[in-house]
């Protein structure tokens, strides 16, 4: 799953590098009002997902330690 995630983020970054800089904050009619807001959403969603995954790992390890 991580490999796919890293690949997908790379594709997004490569595509963004092709766009003119002024597009990044330009208001658009979409689910988000700008490309920068989409990227913020992706970053924070990724962060939350990775944090939750790590918490699950810690909980499993802790459970094994207290048995």
Secondary structure, DSSP 8 states (H G I E B T S, - for coil): -HHHHHHHHHHHHHHHHHS-GGGTT---SSSSSSHHHHHHHHHHHHHHHHHHHHHHHHHHHHHHHH-
